Amino acid sequence: GPPLAVARVWGAMAGEARAEKSFTPPGRVPPDSGAAAAASGAVWPPSTPVERLVDEVSDIWYAATVLAHKPGGSYDIVYCDDQKVERNVEPYELRLRRSAGAGGVSSAPPEGVASASVTAGGK
């Protein structure tokens, strides 16, 4: 009778819900991110060109270079524009540097002079 038909529908719906739960949205952890590298056991050696997340809200990344990989998984990096060193940066705050022209700070000239003057004179 009807209860069986209802049970079948509910069973199908439950199956769909289960299938949806196991689905992971693509791009949640970008493959070029430090988190993905750490999860796969990869280590970026010194001189690897990377970008450091500076402002998560505005998605601003600064070009840097790996100086060292630390035993705990963090990195020491040096920024390309001002040669400042930052130590113990977590892998999830780094990604492999994207090619010039991808937008953001990384597409600025290496010395960073042009982007600095544009930002400063933005009124």
Secondary structure, DSSP 8 states (H G I E B T S, - for coil): -HHHHHHHHHHHHHHHHHHHHH---TTSS-TTBHHHHHHTT----TT-EEEEEEETTTTEEEEEEEEEE-TTS-EEEEETTT--EEEEE-GGGEEE---TTSSSGGGS-TT-HHHHHHHHT--
